[in-house]
């Protein structure tokens, strides 16, 4: 986001105040790639967090409970 700050400020200064929807759509288009990348990163973290672990003991010992 810090790299996009100049673009956001310029978009806000040139926005049409009589048509706020147009200004919002203009800003949404300028930030689309960054938002998409953030959602992909969140998806990767969630996918890694919910995958099943390996069976058997590990370096910390046996599992305390069986799920």
Order of alpha helices (4+ residues) and beta strands (2+ residues): alpha-alpha-alpha
